[in-house]
Amino acid sequence: MSLNSIRELARKGRQLNALRFLKEYADQLRDDDEECIRVKEFLKTIPALNDESWSMFIPKYMSDDDFERLVDLVEACLKPHFSFPDS
């Protein structure tokens, strides 16, 4: 799923699903920047399944602005050779 599609999903009130898709980008983030490393570590700690246990791991009230900032960080930290999926 593209980052724009992930943003749209979050805007529709489905942040947990959006985070699940955003997690798929973790291995494509650079390791040469401290902020990128922190983003990568955060994404890797998100449970892979969308279930009730997520509320224990995901900030309960992540604002839309905070989520948008997270997606922006993922986009900025992508490895140079990465190409976005079409959908």
PDB file of N, CA, C and O in Angstrom:
ATOM      1  N   MET A   1       0.850  -1.164   0.000  1.00  0.00           N
ATOM      2  CA  MET A   1       0.000   0.000   0.000  1.00  0.00           C
ATOM      3  C   MET A   1       0.898   1.229   0.000  1.00  0.00           C
ATOM      4  O   MET A   1       1.878   1.286   0.743  1.00  0.00           O
ATOM      5  N   SER A   2       0.571   2.197  -0.818  1.00  0.00           N
ATOM      6  CA  SER A   2       1.382   3.412  -0.907  1.00  0.00           C
ATOM      7  C   SER A   2       1.207   4.266   0.349  1.00  0.00           C
ATOM      8  O   SER A   2       0.227   4.115   1.079  1.00  0.00           O
ATOM      9  N   LEU A   3       2.160   5.158   0.591  1.00  0.00           N
ATOM     10  CA  LEU A   3       2.067   6.040   1.751  1.00  0.00           C
ATOM     11  C   LEU A   3       0.853   6.957   1.650  1.00  0.00           C
ATOM     12  O   LEU A   3       0.232   7.269   2.666  1.00  0.00           O
ATOM     13  N   ASN A   4       0.508   7.390   0.446  1.00  0.00           N
ATOM     14  CA  ASN A   4      -0.686   8.228   0.286  1.00  0.00           C
ATOM     15  C   ASN A   4      -1.945   7.459   0.652  1.00  0.00           C
ATOM     16  O   ASN A   4      -2.855   8.017   1.265  1.00  0.00           O
ATOM     17  N   SER A   5      -2.007   6.197   0.287  1.00  0.00           N
ATOM     18  CA  SER A   5      -3.160   5.364   0.656  1.00  0.00           C
ATOM     19  C   SER A   5      -3.215   5.160   2.166  1.00  0.00           C
ATOM     20  O   SER A   5      -4.295   5.128   2.755  1.00  0.00           O
ATOM     21  N   ILE A   6      -2.059   5.024   2.780  1.00  0.00           N
ATOM     22  CA  ILE A   6      -1.992   4.879   4.235  1.00  0.00           C
ATOM     23  C   ILE A   6      -2.486   6.154   4.905  1.00  0.00           C
ATOM     24  O   ILE A   6      -3.233   6.097   5.881  1.00  0.00           O
ATOM     25  N   ARG A   7      -2.070   7.302   4.383  1.00  0.00           N
ATOM     26  CA  ARG A   7      -2.556   8.585   4.918  1.00  0.00           C
ATOM     27  C   ARG A   7      -4.077   8.668   4.826  1.00  0.00           C
ATOM     28  O   ARG A   7      -4.740   9.073   5.781  1.00  0.00           O
ATOM     29  N   GLU A   8      -4.623   8.287   3.685  1.00  0.00           N
ATOM     30  CA  GLU A   8      -6.082   8.326   3.484  1.00  0.00           C
ATOM     31  C   GLU A   8      -6.797   7.422   4.473  1.00  0.00           C
ATOM     32  O   GLU A   8      -7.827   7.800   5.032  1.00  0.00           O
ATOM     33  N   LEU A   9      -6.263   6.247   4.686  1.00  0.00           N
ATOM     34  CA  LEU A   9      -6.858   5.305   5.625  1.00  0.00           C
ATOM     35  C   LEU A   9      -6.918   5.921   7.025  1.00  0.00           C
ATOM     36  O   LEU A   9      -7.932   5.810   7.714  1.00  0.00           O
ATOM     37  N   ALA A  10      -5.841   6.560   7.436  1.00  0.00           N
ATOM     38  CA  ALA A  10      -5.804   7.202   8.756  1.00  0.00           C
ATOM     39  C   ALA A  10      -6.806   8.348   8.836  1.00  0.00           C
ATOM     40  O   ALA A  10      -7.471   8.525   9.856  1.00  0.00           O
ATOM     41  N   ARG A  11      -6.912   9.120   7.766  1.00  0.00           N
ATOM     42  CA  ARG A  11      -7.866  10.243   7.748  1.00  0.00           C
ATOM     43  C   ARG A  11      -9.306   9.765   7.867  1.00  0.00           C
ATOM     44  O   ARG A  11     -10.177  10.501   8.331  1.00  0.00           O
ATOM     45  N   LYS A  12      -9.547   8.539   7.448  1.00  0.00           N
ATOM     46  CA  LYS A  12     -10.894   7.963   7.541  1.00  0.00           C
ATOM     47  C   LYS A  12     -11.146   7.339   8.912  1.00  0.00           C
ATOM     48  O   LYS A  12     -12.157   6.665   9.113  1.00  0.00           O
ATOM     49  N   GLY A  13     -10.226   7.561   9.857  1.00  0.00           N
ATOM     50  CA  GLY A  13     -10.406   7.061  11.208  1.00  0.00           C
ATOM     51  C   GLY A  13      -9.927   5.643  11.432  1.00  0.00           C
ATOM     52  O   GLY A  13     -10.307   5.012  12.418  1.00  0.00           O
ATOM     53  N   ARG A  14      -9.106   5.132  10.540  1.00  0.00           N
ATOM     54  CA  ARG A  14      -8.630   3.746  10.655  1.00  0.00           C
ATOM     55  C   ARG A  14      -7.117   3.721  10.888  1.00  0.00           C
ATOM     56  O   ARG A  14      -6.370   3.075  10.152  1.00  0.00           O
ATOM     57  N   GLN A  15      -6.686   4.438  11.927  1.00  0.00           N
ATOM     58  CA  GLN A  15      -5.259   4.554  12.215  1.00  0.00           C
ATOM     59  C   GLN A  15      -4.591   3.215  12.507  1.00  0.00           C
ATOM     60  O   GLN A  15      -3.458   2.992  12.079  1.00  0.00           O
ATOM     61  N   LEU A  16      -5.258   2.334  13.216  1.00  0.00           N
ATOM     62  CA  LEU A  16      -4.618   1.053  13.534  1.00  0.00           C
ATOM     63  C   LEU A  16      -4.328   0.250  12.278  1.00  0.00           C
ATOM     64  O   LEU A  16      -3.262  -0.355  12.157  1.00  0.00           O
ATOM     65  N   ASN A  17      -5.260   0.242  11.351  1.00  0.00           N
ATOM     66  CA  ASN A  17      -5.007  -0.441  10.074  1.00  0.00           C
ATOM     67  C   ASN A  17      -3.911   0.269   9.301  1.00  0.00           C
ATOM     68  O   ASN A  17      -3.060  -0.379   8.691  1.00  0.00           O
ATOM     69  N   ALA A  18      -3.924   1.595   9.323  1.00  0.00           N
ATOM     70  CA  ALA A  18      -2.892   2.365   8.631  1.00  0.00           C
ATOM     71  C   ALA A  18      -1.516   2.056   9.217  1.00  0.00           C
ATOM     72  O   ALA A  18      -0.546   1.905   8.475  1.00  0.00           O
ATOM     73  N   LEU A  19      -1.427   1.961  10.538  1.00  0.00           N
ATOM     74  CA  LEU A  19      -0.153   1.617  11.171  1.00  0.00           C
ATOM     75  C   LEU A  19       0.311   0.220  10.781  1.00  0.00           C
ATOM     76  O   LEU A  19       1.506  -0.022  10.613  1.00  0.00           O
ATOM     77  N   ARG A  20      -0.627  -0.683  10.642  1.00  0.00           N
ATOM     78  CA  ARG A  20      -0.279  -2.053  10.226  1.00  0.00           C
ATOM     79  C   ARG A  20       0.381  -2.032   8.846  1.00  0.00           C
ATOM     80  O   ARG A  20       1.369  -2.730   8.616  1.00  0.00           O
ATOM     81  N   PHE A  21      -0.164  -1.235   7.934  1.00  0.00           N
ATOM     82  CA  PHE A  21       0.432  -1.132   6.601  1.00  0.00           C
ATOM     83  C   PHE A  21       1.742  -0.352   6.637  1.00  0.00           C
ATOM     84  O   PHE A  21       2.677  -0.676   5.904  1.00  0.00           O
ATOM     85  N   LEU A  22       1.815   0.670   7.480  1.00  0.00           N
ATOM     86  CA  LEU A  22       3.036   1.465   7.593  1.00  0.00           C
ATOM     87  C   LEU A  22       4.191   0.603   8.105  1.00  0.00           C
ATOM     88  O   LEU A  22       5.343   0.817   7.728  1.00  0.00           O
ATOM     89  N   LYS A  23       3.887  -0.353   8.947  1.00  0.00           N
ATOM     90  CA  LYS A  23       4.892  -1.275   9.497  1.00  0.00           C
ATOM     91  C   LYS A  23       5.654  -2.007   8.388  1.00  0.00           C
ATOM     92  O   LYS A  23       6.826  -2.344   8.556  1.00  0.00           O
ATOM     93  N   GLU A  24       4.994  -2.249   7.271  1.00  0.00           N
ATOM     94  CA  GLU A  24       5.630  -2.961   6.163  1.00  0.00           C
ATOM     95  C   GLU A  24       6.812  -2.192   5.571  1.00  0.00           C
ATOM     96  O   GLU A  24       7.628  -2.769   4.852  1.00  0.00           O
ATOM     97  N   TYR A  25       6.906  -0.908   5.865  1.00  0.00           N
ATOM     98  CA  TYR A  25       7.996  -0.082   5.351  1.00  0.00           C
ATOM     99  C   TYR A  25       9.249  -0.141   6.234  1.00  0.00           C
ATOM    100  O   TYR A  25      10.298   0.359   5.827  1.00  0.00           O
ATOM    101  N   ALA A  26       9.170  -0.729   7.413  1.00  0.00           N
ATOM    102  CA  ALA A  26      10.267  -0.679   8.385  1.00  0.00           C
ATOM    103  C   ALA A  26      11.601  -1.139   7.804  1.00  0.00           C
ATOM    104  O   ALA A  26      12.623  -0.492   8.036  1.00  0.00           O
ATOM    105  N   ASP A  27      11.614  -2.228   7.064  1.00  0.00           N
ATOM    106  CA  ASP A  27      12.876  -2.748   6.529  1.00  0.00           C
ATOM    107  C   ASP A  27      13.427  -1.921   5.378  1.00  0.00           C
ATOM    108  O   ASP A  27      14.551  -2.150   4.931  1.00  0.00           O
ATOM    109  N   GLN A  28      12.651  -0.971   4.900  1.00  0.00           N
ATOM    110  CA  GLN A  28      13.099  -0.128   3.790  1.00  0.00           C
ATOM    111  C   GLN A  28      13.641   1.220   4.266  1.00  0.00           C
ATOM    112  O   GLN A  28      13.928   2.096   3.450  1.00  0.00           O
ATOM    113  N   LEU A  29      13.780   1.390   5.588  1.00  0.00           N
ATOM    114  CA  LEU A  29      14.264   2.658   6.126  1.00  0.00           C
ATOM    115  C   LEU A  29      15.775   2.638   6.293  1.00  0.00           C
ATOM    116  O   LEU A  29      16.370   1.598   6.576  1.00  0.00           O
ATOM    117  N   ARG A  30      16.382   3.800   6.112  1.00  0.00           N
ATOM    118  CA  ARG A  30      17.836   3.938   6.229  1.00  0.00           C
ATOM    119  C   ARG A  30      18.299   3.685   7.660  1.00  0.00           C
ATOM    120  O   ARG A  30      17.557   3.896   8.620  1.00  0.00           O
ATOM    121  N   ASP A  31      19.538   3.229   7.776  1.00  0.00           N
ATOM    122  CA  ASP A  31      20.159   2.989   9.084  1.00  0.00           C
ATOM    123  C   ASP A  31      21.259   4.002   9.389  1.00  0.00           C
ATOM    124  O   ASP A  31      22.036   3.807  10.324  1.00  0.00           O
ATOM    125  N   ASP A  32      21.330   5.069   8.618  1.00  0.00           N
ATOM    126  CA  ASP A  32      22.431   6.021   8.768  1.00  0.00           C
ATOM    127  C   ASP A  32      22.017   7.317   9.462  1.00  0.00           C
ATOM    128  O   ASP A  32      22.760   8.297   9.435  1.00  0.00           O
ATOM    129  N   ASP A  33      20.855   7.328  10.073  1.00  0.00           N
ATOM    130  CA  ASP A  33      20.344   8.531  10.710  1.00  0.00           C
ATOM    131  C   ASP A  33      19.632   8.122  12.000  1.00  0.00           C
ATOM    132  O   ASP A  33      18.827   7.190  12.005  1.00  0.00           O
ATOM    133  N   GLU A  34      19.933   8.826  13.091  1.00  0.00           N
ATOM    134  CA  GLU A  34      19.373   8.456  14.391  1.00  0.00           C
ATOM    135  C   GLU A  34      17.842   8.503  14.400  1.00  0.00           C
ATOM    136  O   GLU A  34      17.197   7.610  14.949  1.00  0.00           O
ATOM    137  N   GLU A  35      17.269   9.530  13.803  1.00  0.00           N
ATOM    138  CA  GLU A  35      15.808   9.634  13.778  1.00  0.00           C
ATOM    139  C   GLU A  35      15.189   8.497  12.961  1.00  0.00           C
ATOM    140  O   GLU A  35      14.156   7.947  13.343  1.00  0.00           O
ATOM    141  N   CYS A  36      15.813   8.152  11.854  1.00  0.00           N
ATOM    142  CA  CYS A  36      15.316   7.044  11.026  1.00  0.00           C
ATOM    143  C   CYS A  36      15.398   5.722  11.784  1.00  0.00           C
ATOM    144  O   CYS A  36      14.507   4.880  11.669  1.00  0.00           O
ATOM    145  N   ILE A  37      16.449   5.543  12.546  1.00  0.00           N
ATOM    146  CA  ILE A  37      16.598   4.326  13.345  1.00  0.00           C
ATOM    147  C   ILE A  37      15.488   4.245  14.387  1.00  0.00           C
ATOM    148  O   ILE A  37      14.924   3.173  14.607  1.00  0.00           O
ATOM    149  N   ARG A  38      15.167   5.376  15.035  1.00  0.00           N
ATOM    150  CA  ARG A  38      14.081   5.383  16.032  1.00  0.00           C
ATOM    151  C   ARG A  38      12.738   5.075  15.385  1.00  0.00           C
ATOM    152  O   ARG A  38      11.934   4.331  15.947  1.00  0.00           O
ATOM    153  N   VAL A  39      12.489   5.644  14.204  1.00  0.00           N
ATOM    154  CA  VAL A  39      11.233   5.372  13.495  1.00  0.00           C
ATOM    155  C   VAL A  39      11.160   3.888  13.147  1.00  0.00           C
ATOM    156  O   VAL A  39      10.120   3.251  13.317  1.00  0.00           O
ATOM    157  N   LYS A  40      12.269   3.348  12.659  1.00  0.00           N
ATOM    158  CA  LYS A  40      12.320   1.924  12.296  1.00  0.00           C
ATOM    159  C   LYS A  40      12.038   1.044  13.512  1.00  0.00           C
ATOM    160  O   LYS A  40      11.273   0.085  13.421  1.00  0.00           O
ATOM    161  N   GLU A  41      12.650   1.367  14.644  1.00  0.00           N
ATOM    162  CA  GLU A  41      12.430   0.591  15.868  1.00  0.00           C
ATOM    163  C   GLU A  41      10.975   0.689  16.317  1.00  0.00           C
ATOM    164  O   GLU A  41      10.392  -0.308  16.744  1.00  0.00           O
ATOM    165  N   PHE A  42      10.385   1.880  16.225  1.00  0.00           N
ATOM    166  CA  PHE A  42       8.978   2.052  16.596  1.00  0.00           C
ATOM    167  C   PHE A  42       8.087   1.175  15.729  1.00  0.00           C
ATOM    168  O   PHE A  42       7.219   0.465  16.237  1.00  0.00           O
ATOM    169  N   LEU A  43       8.305   1.224  14.423  1.00  0.00           N
ATOM    170  CA  LEU A  43       7.472   0.436  13.514  1.00  0.00           C
ATOM    171  C   LEU A  43       7.608  -1.060  13.779  1.00  0.00           C
ATOM    172  O   LEU A  43       6.634  -1.805  13.681  1.00  0.00           O
ATOM    173  N   LYS A  44       8.808  -1.488  14.111  1.00  0.00           N
ATOM    174  CA  LYS A  44       9.023  -2.923  14.342  1.00  0.00           C
ATOM    175  C   LYS A  44       8.391  -3.399  15.647  1.00  0.00           C
ATOM    176  O   LYS A  44       8.183  -4.601  15.817  1.00  0.00           O
ATOM    177  N   THR A  45       8.083  -2.498  16.566  1.00  0.00           N
ATOM    178  CA  THR A  45       7.451  -2.902  17.825  1.00  0.00           C
ATOM    179  C   THR A  45       5.934  -2.998  17.703  1.00  0.00           C
ATOM    180  O   THR A  45       5.275  -3.496  18.616  1.00  0.00           O
ATOM    181  N   ILE A  46       5.374  -2.533  16.600  1.00  0.00           N
ATOM    182  CA  ILE A  46       3.926  -2.597  16.405  1.00  0.00           C
ATOM    183  C   ILE A  46       3.537  -4.044  16.134  1.00  0.00           C
ATOM    184  O   ILE A  46       4.124  -4.682  15.260  1.00  0.00           O
ATOM    185  N   PRO A  47       2.563  -4.571  16.862  1.00  0.00           N
ATOM    186  CA  PRO A  47       2.125  -5.949  16.600  1.00  0.00           C
ATOM    187  C   PRO A  47       1.671  -6.114  15.154  1.00  0.00           C
ATOM    188  O   PRO A  47       1.129  -5.186  14.555  1.00  0.00           O
ATOM    189  N   ALA A  48       1.894  -7.286  14.607  1.00  0.00           N
ATOM    190  CA  ALA A  48       1.560  -7.539  13.202  1.00  0.00           C
ATOM    191  C   ALA A  48       0.066  -7.708  12.975  1.00  0.00           C
ATOM    192  O   ALA A  48      -0.415  -7.488  11.863  1.00  0.00           O
ATOM    193  N   LEU A  49      -0.674  -8.091  14.002  1.00  0.00           N
ATOM    194  CA  LEU A  49      -2.102  -8.350  13.825  1.00  0.00           C
ATOM    195  C   LEU A  49      -2.942  -7.194  14.339  1.00  0.00           C
ATOM    196  O   LEU A  49      -2.574  -6.518  15.300  1.00  0.00           O
ATOM    197  N   ASN A  50      -4.066  -6.980  13.690  1.00  0.00           N
ATOM    198  CA  ASN A  50      -4.987  -5.942  14.119  1.00  0.00           C
ATOM    199  C   ASN A  50      -6.001  -6.566  15.070  1.00  0.00           C
ATOM    200  O   ASN A  50      -7.012  -7.112  14.628  1.00  0.00           O
ATOM    201  N   ASP A  51      -5.741  -6.488  16.359  1.00  0.00           N
ATOM    202  CA  ASP A  51      -6.672  -7.043  17.341  1.00  0.00           C
ATOM    203  C   ASP A  51      -6.720  -6.147  18.570  1.00  0.00           C
ATOM    204  O   ASP A  51      -6.115  -5.074  18.589  1.00  0.00           O
ATOM    205  N   GLU A  52      -7.436  -6.588  19.587  1.00  0.00           N
ATOM    206  CA  GLU A  52      -7.636  -5.773  20.778  1.00  0.00           C
ATOM    207  C   GLU A  52      -6.333  -5.458  21.509  1.00  0.00           C
ATOM    208  O   GLU A  52      -6.248  -4.446  22.205  1.00  0.00           O
ATOM    209  N   SER A  53      -5.328  -6.301  21.363  1.00  0.00           N
ATOM    210  CA  SER A  53      -4.074  -6.077  22.074  1.00  0.00           C
ATOM    211  C   SER A  53      -3.315  -4.864  21.556  1.00  0.00           C
ATOM    212  O   SER A  53      -2.401  -4.379  22.222  1.00  0.00           O
ATOM    213  N   TRP A  54      -3.678  -4.370  20.380  1.00  0.00           N
ATOM    214  CA  TRP A  54      -2.980  -3.210  19.835  1.00  0.00           C
ATOM    215  C   TRP A  54      -3.040  -2.026  20.774  1.00  0.00           C
ATOM    216  O   TRP A  54      -2.075  -1.268  20.873  1.00  0.00           O
ATOM    217  N   SER A  55      -4.149  -1.852  21.463  1.00  0.00           N
ATOM    218  CA  SER A  55      -4.292  -0.679  22.323  1.00  0.00           C
ATOM    219  C   SER A  55      -3.229  -0.647  23.416  1.00  0.00           C
ATOM    220  O   SER A  55      -2.973   0.406  24.000  1.00  0.00           O
ATOM    221  N   MET A  56      -2.614  -1.778  23.694  1.00  0.00           N
ATOM    222  CA  MET A  56      -1.544  -1.823  24.684  1.00  0.00           C
ATOM    223  C   MET A  56      -0.236  -1.285  24.112  1.00  0.00           C
ATOM    224  O   MET A  56       0.636  -0.862  24.870  1.00  0.00           O
ATOM    225  N   PHE A  57      -0.087  -1.294  22.805  1.00  0.00           N
ATOM    226  CA  PHE A  57       1.171  -0.916  22.175  1.00  0.00           C
ATOM    227  C   PHE A  57       1.111   0.418  21.433  1.00  0.00           C
ATOM    228  O   PHE A  57       2.118   1.120  21.332  1.00  0.00           O
ATOM    229  N   ILE A  58      -0.042   0.761  20.926  1.00  0.00           N
ATOM    230  CA  ILE A  58      -0.187   1.957  20.105  1.00  0.00           C
ATOM    231  C   ILE A  58      -0.681   3.100  20.974  1.00  0.00           C
ATOM    232  O   ILE A  58      -1.590   2.917  21.784  1.00  0.00           O
ATOM    233  N   PRO A  59      -0.081   4.292  20.812  1.00  0.00           N
ATOM    234  CA  PRO A  59      -0.594   5.435  21.572  1.00  0.00           C
ATOM    235  C   PRO A  59      -2.097   5.580  21.335  1.00  0.00           C
ATOM    236  O   PRO A  59      -2.555   5.670  20.197  1.00  0.00           O
ATOM    237  N   LYS A  60      -2.846   5.600  22.426  1.00  0.00           N
ATOM    238  CA  LYS A  60      -4.302   5.551  22.321  1.00  0.00           C
ATOM    239  C   LYS A  60      -4.872   6.778  21.623  1.00  0.00           C
ATOM    240  O   LYS A  60      -5.866   6.673  20.905  1.00  0.00           O
ATOM    241  N   TYR A  61      -4.275   7.905  21.819  1.00  0.00           N
ATOM    242  CA  TYR A  61      -4.826   9.129  21.240  1.00  0.00           C
ATOM    243  C   TYR A  61      -3.819   9.806  20.323  1.00  0.00           C
ATOM    244  O   TYR A  61      -3.576  11.007  20.450  1.00  0.00           O
ATOM    245  N   MET A  62      -3.239   9.063  19.416  1.00  0.00           N
ATOM    246  CA  MET A  62      -2.321   9.662  18.453  1.00  0.00           C
ATOM    247  C   MET A  62      -3.130  10.632  17.597  1.00  0.00           C
ATOM    248  O   MET A  62      -4.095  10.244  16.939  1.00  0.00           O
ATOM    249  N   SER A  63      -2.729  11.873  17.618  1.00  0.00           N
ATOM    250  CA  SER A  63      -3.474  12.870  16.851  1.00  0.00           C
ATOM    251  C   SER A  63      -3.242  12.658  15.355  1.00  0.00           C
ATOM    252  O   SER A  63      -2.289  11.996  14.945  1.00  0.00           O
ATOM    253  N   ASP A  64      -4.122  13.225  14.567  1.00  0.00           N
ATOM    254  CA  ASP A  64      -3.955  13.149  13.114  1.00  0.00           C
ATOM    255  C   ASP A  64      -2.642  13.785  12.694  1.00  0.00           C
ATOM    256  O   ASP A  64      -1.964  13.286  11.796  1.00  0.00           O
ATOM    257  N   ASP A  65      -2.277  14.895  13.346  1.00  0.00           N
ATOM    258  CA  ASP A  65      -1.011  15.562  13.026  1.00  0.00           C
ATOM    259  C   ASP A  65       0.187  14.678  13.366  1.00  0.00           C
ATOM    260  O   ASP A  65       1.153  14.618  12.605  1.00  0.00           O
ATOM    261  N   ASP A  66       0.126  13.992  14.509  1.00  0.00           N
ATOM    262  CA  ASP A  66       1.219  13.088  14.891  1.00  0.00           C
ATOM    263  C   ASP A  66       1.339  11.931  13.905  1.00  0.00           C
ATOM    264  O   ASP A  66       2.445  11.533  13.539  1.00  0.00           O
ATOM    265  N   PHE A  67       0.204  11.395  13.479  1.00  0.00           N
ATOM    266  CA  PHE A  67       0.249  10.300  12.520  1.00  0.00           C
ATOM    267  C   PHE A  67       0.822  10.786  11.190  1.00  0.00           C
ATOM    268  O   PHE A  67       1.635  10.098  10.574  1.00  0.00           O
ATOM    269  N   GLU A  68       0.401  11.961  10.751  1.00  0.00           N
ATOM    270  CA  GLU A  68       0.913  12.530   9.496  1.00  0.00           C
ATOM    271  C   GLU A  68       2.426  12.740   9.588  1.00  0.00           C
ATOM    272  O   GLU A  68       3.154  12.488   8.627  1.00  0.00           O
ATOM    273  N   ARG A  69       2.889  13.198  10.743  1.00  0.00           N
ATOM    274  CA  ARG A  69       4.331  13.395  10.960  1.00  0.00           C
ATOM    275  C   ARG A  69       5.067  12.052  10.876  1.00  0.00           C
ATOM    276  O   ARG A  69       6.153  11.977  10.300  1.00  0.00           O
ATOM    277  N   LEU A  70       4.488  11.009  11.439  1.00  0.00           N
ATOM    278  CA  LEU A  70       5.100   9.678  11.370  1.00  0.00           C
ATOM    279  C   LEU A  70       5.225   9.215   9.921  1.00  0.00           C
ATOM    280  O   LEU A  70       6.269   8.697   9.525  1.00  0.00           O
ATOM    281  N   VAL A  71       4.178   9.395   9.137  1.00  0.00           N
ATOM    282  CA  VAL A  71       4.225   9.000   7.721  1.00  0.00           C
ATOM    283  C   VAL A  71       5.271   9.838   6.989  1.00  0.00           C
ATOM    284  O   VAL A  71       6.008   9.314   6.155  1.00  0.00           O
ATOM    285  N   ASP A  72       5.340  11.137   7.295  1.00  0.00           N
ATOM    286  CA  ASP A  72       6.356  12.000   6.679  1.00  0.00           C
ATOM    287  C   ASP A  72       7.765  11.515   7.021  1.00  0.00           C
ATOM    288  O   ASP A  72       8.648  11.512   6.164  1.00  0.00           O
ATOM    289  N   LEU A  73       7.972  11.107   8.268  1.00  0.00           N
ATOM    290  CA  LEU A  73       9.284  10.592   8.674  1.00  0.00           C
ATOM    291  C   LEU A  73       9.625   9.309   7.927  1.00  0.00           C
ATOM    292  O   LEU A  73      10.756   9.130   7.476  1.00  0.00           O
ATOM    293  N   VAL A  74       8.654   8.426   7.800  1.00  0.00           N
ATOM    294  CA  VAL A  74       8.883   7.188   7.045  1.00  0.00           C
ATOM    295  C   VAL A  74       9.282   7.536   5.615  1.00  0.00           C
ATOM    296  O   VAL A  74      10.233   6.970   5.077  1.00  0.00           O
ATOM    297  N   GLU A  75       8.564   8.455   5.008  1.00  0.00           N
ATOM    298  CA  GLU A  75       8.864   8.843   3.626  1.00  0.00           C
ATOM    299  C   GLU A  75      10.263   9.439   3.513  1.00  0.00           C
ATOM    300  O   GLU A  75      10.990   9.136   2.567  1.00  0.00           O
ATOM    301  N   ALA A  76      10.644  10.283   4.469  1.00  0.00           N
ATOM    302  CA  ALA A  76      11.963  10.916   4.446  1.00  0.00           C
ATOM    303  C   ALA A  76      13.089   9.915   4.703  1.00  0.00           C
ATOM    304  O   ALA A  76      14.218  10.126   4.260  1.00  0.00           O
ATOM    305  N   CYS A  77      12.793   8.843   5.407  1.00  0.00           N
ATOM    306  CA  CYS A  77      13.817   7.869   5.788  1.00  0.00           C
ATOM    307  C   CYS A  77      13.949   6.692   4.826  1.00  0.00           C
ATOM    308  O   CYS A  77      14.807   5.832   5.023  1.00  0.00           O
ATOM    309  N   LEU A  78      13.130   6.641   3.809  1.00  0.00           N
ATOM    310  CA  LEU A  78      13.207   5.517   2.874  1.00  0.00           C
ATOM    311  C   LEU A  78      14.563   5.471   2.184  1.00  0.00           C
ATOM    312  O   LEU A  78      15.136   6.505   1.841  1.00  0.00           O
ATOM    313  N   LYS A  79      15.062   4.267   1.988  1.00  0.00           N
ATOM    314  CA  LYS A  79      16.324   4.081   1.274  1.00  0.00           C
ATOM    315  C   LYS A  79      16.188   4.640  -0.138  1.00  0.00           C
ATOM    316  O   LYS A  79      15.111   4.567  -0.730  1.00  0.00           O
ATOM    317  N   PRO A  80      17.273   5.202  -0.687  1.00  0.00           N
ATOM    318  CA  PRO A  80      17.200   5.839  -2.011  1.00  0.00           C
ATOM    319  C   PRO A  80      16.708   4.926  -3.129  1.00  0.00           C
ATOM    320  O   PRO A  80      16.057   5.401  -4.060  1.00  0.00           O
ATOM    321  N   HIS A  81      16.998   3.641  -3.064  1.00  0.00           N
ATOM    322  CA  HIS A  81      16.618   2.728  -4.155  1.00  0.00           C
ATOM    323  C   HIS A  81      15.173   2.257  -4.054  1.00  0.00           C
ATOM    324  O   HIS A  81      14.687   1.563  -4.947  1.00  0.00           O
ATOM    325  N   PHE A  82      14.484   2.624  -2.980  1.00  0.00           N
ATOM    326  CA  PHE A  82      13.116   2.147  -2.781  1.00  0.00           C
ATOM    327  C   PHE A  82      12.177   2.783  -3.796  1.00  0.00           C
ATOM    328  O   PHE A  82      12.248   3.986  -4.051  1.00  0.00           O
ATOM    329  N   SER A  83      11.300   1.972  -4.372  1.00  0.00           N
ATOM    330  CA  SER A  83      10.275   2.515  -5.268  1.00  0.00           C
ATOM    331  C   SER A  83       8.909   2.240  -4.664  1.00  0.00           C
ATOM    332  O   SER A  83       8.649   1.146  -4.162  1.00  0.00           O
ATOM    333  N   PHE A  84       8.044   3.237  -4.716  1.00  0.00           N
ATOM    334  CA  PHE A  84       6.722   3.130  -4.121  1.00  0.00           C
ATOM    335  C   PHE A  84       5.856   2.150  -4.886  1.00  0.00           C
ATOM    336  O   PHE A  84       5.927   2.072  -6.112  1.00  0.00           O
ATOM    337  N   PRO A  85       5.031   1.395  -4.156  1.00  0.00           N
ATOM    338  CA  PRO A  85       4.066   0.522  -4.838  1.00  0.00           C
ATOM    339  C   PRO A  85       3.045   1.371  -5.585  1.00  0.00           C
ATOM    340  O   PRO A  85       2.828   2.534  -5.244  1.00  0.00           O
ATOM    341  N   ASP A  86       2.431   0.797  -6.587  1.00  0.00           N
ATOM    342  CA  ASP A  86       1.466   1.541  -7.392  1.00  0.00           C
ATOM    343  C   ASP A  86       0.176   1.825  -6.653  1.00  0.00           C
ATOM    344  O   ASP A  86      -0.429   2.877  -6.861  1.00  0.00           O
ATOM    345  N   SER A  87      -0.261   0.921  -5.798  1.00  0.00           N
ATOM    346  CA  SER A  87      -1.552   1.125  -5.136  1.00  0.00           C
ATOM    347  C   SER A  87      -1.383   1.514  -3.695  1.00  0.00           C
ATOM    348  O   SER A  87      -2.372   1.724  -2.992  1.00  0.00           O
TER     349      SER A  87
END
